[in-house]
C-alpha cells in the first residue's frame, strides 16, 4: 500500500510542478495577447468652438472591432470607425453628411493592424488592403506590462509618429494607472479639401500597465488656417460612464491574468513540492523496514 501511495504522490507532485512551469513560462505569455474577439465601443463628450459659436456641446463615438479572419496568432487586424457630432437635442451617435441640421463635424473609417502583445502598428500587405494607411508606434492601446517610459504613438491627423511622454501615476476608481501626455504643436495639415492649415493638440492618456488598456483620455485640440483663422477648437474626453466601464472590464481582465500568471504557478509549485517530498518520504519509509529485515537475514 505504501508503495502505491508513494508513487501516486510523486506522480501528482511532478505533474503539479510541470503545470506550474507551463503556466509561468508559456501560458501567461499566450494570454497576454489582444483577444481576437475584441469589440469595443468608446464614447466621448465635450465642447467645440467653430465659426462664431463657442462652447457648443459635442459627442463622439468610436467603434473598433477585430477581424479575426484576417488576423493571425501574433497580429490583430482592426476595422475602426469614428464619428463626431454637434449635440442638438436628442442627437444620435452619428449622422450622415446630408444631415439637414449640419450636426456632423467629422466621420471616417480605417483598417489597421497591431502586434497582439506589444500593441505596435504592423504594416503587412499580406493581411491589410492595399489602400490601408501605413502606421507606426502605438495606435489604440499600450503593450502588456507597460513601463514607466516614453512611447512612440501614432497621430492620425498628422499621419506621423509622436512621443507619448510618461508623466507619472494616478488612481482611477481604485485602479492604478500610468499617465502619458501627447503634444502636437502647429503641425501642418489639410484643414479641408484644398485648405492648408495647422493643428495643435494636447492629449492626456491614462493606461492600465498590466493590460495596456486605455482607461481614460482627454484632449484639447485646435485647427486654424494658414491665415490664422480659427476653424475648430475641441475640448473633450471619455465620458464618466465610459471610464467606469473601462475600469470594471480591466479589473476583470487583470484577475484572469493573475489566475494564469501568478495563482496557478504559485499553487502548483507549493502543492507539487509538498506532494513530491511526501511521496519520496513515503517510499523511503517503505524501504527502511525491508532493508532492516534483509540485514537480519
N, C-alpha and C positions, 0 to 999 in steps of 0.2 A: 504493500500500500504506500509506504514512504517513497519507494522508487517512483511510483506513478505520480504522487503529489509533487515530488521534487521536479520531475521532468515537466509537468504542466506549469509549475511556477516559473521555471527557466524559460519555457516557450512564451508564456504570457509576458514576462519581463523583456525578452528580446523583441517581441512584436511591438510592445508599447514604446520601446526606445526607437525602433525603426519609424513608427508613426510620428513620434515627436520630431525626429530628424527630418522627415519628409515635410511635415507641416512647417518647420522652422526655415528650411533652406530651399524648398521648391514650391509648396502650395501657397505660402504667403506671397511669393513673387507672382504667382499666377493670378491671385485675387486682386493684386494691386495693378489692375488694368481697367481702363474705362469700359464699362459694360457695353456690349453690342446692342442692347435693347434700350439704350439711353433715349429718353424722350422728354425734353424739358420745355416748359413754357415760363418765360420770365416777364414780370410786369414792373413797369417803372412809371413814375409820375413826377410832375414839377411844373415849372412855368417857362414861358418863352416871351421874348420881345422881338417884334417884327413889324416892319413898315408902319411905324407910328403907333403901334399898340404895345403896351408894356404889361408884363406880368399876366400874360394870357395862360390859362391852365392848359396843360398838355398831358398826354399819357402815351406810353409806348408799350409795345408787346414784341417779344422775340421768341420764335419757335425754333428749336434745334433738335432734330431727330436723326438718329443714326441710321445709316443704310447698311444693314447687316449683310446683305447680299454682296455689296461692293467692298466691304471691309475684309480684313484679314486677321490672323491671330495677333499681329503686332500693330496694325494700323486701322484706325476707325475713320469712316467717311461720314460726314455730316451734311444734311440738307438743312440750310438755315434760311429763315425769312424774318424780316422785321418791319414794323410799321410805327410811325409817329404821327399822332393826330391832335388837332385842337379839340378841347372838350367844350362842347356846347350842348348842355342838357344831357340827355341820355345818349351819348355818343358811343357807337360800337368800338370794339378794339381796333378795327381798321375800316377804312372807306376807300373807294376807288378814286382814280384821278378825275372822274367826271362828277364827283360829289358836288351837288348844287350849292352847298354851304361853304365850299372851299376849305374843308377841315383837314385835308391831307397835307402834311408837311414833308414827309418822305416815306418811301417804301422800297424794299428791294429783297432779293433772294440770292443765294450763292451756294456753291458746293465746295467744301474743303476737306482736307484730311489731316489728322494729327497722330502722333505716336501714342499708343494707348497707355504707356507708362510715363514718359517724360512730358507729354502734352505738347511737344513742339510740332510745328507745322511740317507736313510731309508733302512733297510735290512729286508724285509718282504718276506719270502719264498712263501707266497700266491700270490704275484704279480711278483716275479722275478724268472728266471730259476734257477735250482739247481746249475749250474756252474757259476753264477754271482759272481764277486769278492765282498767281504764284504768291504764296505767303511764307513768312519766316518768323521764328520765335514762337512765343505762346499766343494762342488765339482765344480759346474760350474757357480755359482753366489753367491751373498750375500743376506741376508734377506731384506725384505721390511723394510723401516725406520731403516737402519743400523746405528749403534752407533760408536762414536769415541773411540773404544776399540779394543783389540786384539781378533782374532777369530781363532778357530781351522780349519785347511784347509787340504784337502786330497792331498797327493803327490803320484802320480801313480807309479813312478819308485821305490820308497822305500816301497810302499804299507803301508804307515803309516801316522798318523796324525802329522802335523807340525803346527807351530804357524805363523799366518799372523799378523804381528805387525803393529798397526796403526802408521802412520808416517806423519800425517798432511793432509792439504787440498791443492788442486790445481785446477785451472780453465782450462778446455779444450774446446776450441771453444765455449766459453760462458756458459759452463755447470760446475757448482761447483761439484767437486768430492772429495772423500776421498782416500788417498794414503795408500797402505799397502805394506810391504816388507815381502817376504818369503825366508828364507835362509836355505839351507841344506849343511852341511859340511862333506865331506868324508864319506858318508853313504855307507855301503856295499851293493852291488847289483851284479847281474849276467850280466856282460858286453855282453856276447854272450853265446850260449849254452855251458855250462860246463866251462866257463871262468869267474872266480871271479874278482871283481874289486871294485872300489869306484866311487861315483857320488857326485858332488857338484853342487849347483845351487843357483842363486840369482835372484829372481823374483820381479818385481815391478808391482803392480796391482792398477789401478785407477777404482773406482766404483762410480756409482751414488747412493747416500744414500737413495733416495726416493724409487727406484725400485729394488735396489740391482744388477743392470746390470753392468757387467764388460765393461768399456768403452775403456780401453787401457791396454795392458800388454806387458812387455818386460822381456826377460830372458837371462842370461848368464849362460851357463852350460858346465861342463867338466866331461868326463868319462875317467878313467885310469885303467889299470890292477893292480893287487896286486904287480906286479913287478915294477910299476911306469911308465909303457909305456903308453903314451897318445893314446887314441883310437878315441875320438871325442870331439871337443870343438865347442860350438854353441853360437852365439850372434844374437838373432833375436827377433822380436816382431810383433805386429799387424801392417799392412800396414796403411799408412795415409788415404787411401780411406776407409779402414775398420773402422778406428776410427771416421771419419766424418760420416759414415753411422750409427754407434752406437750412436753418439751424436744426430743425427736427429731423429732416432727412439725413443730414450729415451725421448727427449723433447716432442714428440707427446704423449707418454705414460703418462708423468707427467701431461700434460694438461687434459687427460682423468681422471686421479686420482683426480686432483684438482677439476674438474667439479663435481664429485660424492662426494668427501670427504669434500670439502670446499664451493664451489659456491652454490650447491643445498641446503645444510643445512643453510647457511647464508641467502640466498634469501628466503628460505621457512620460516625461523624464523622471518625475518623482515616483509614479506608480511602477514604471519599468525597473528602476533601480531597486525599489523595495521588493518587487516580485522576484527579480533576478537574484538578489542577495539571499532572500528567503529560500528560493529553490536550491541554491548552492549549499546553504547550511543544512537543509533537509537531507540532501543527498550525502553530504559529508557525515551527518549523524547516522545515516543508514549504513555507511561503510565502516564506521568505527567498531560496532559490535561484531561484524563479520571478520574484520581484521584481527580483533582480540581472540575470537574463537579459533581462528586459523593458527594463531601463535601458540595457543594452549595445546593444540594437536601436535 
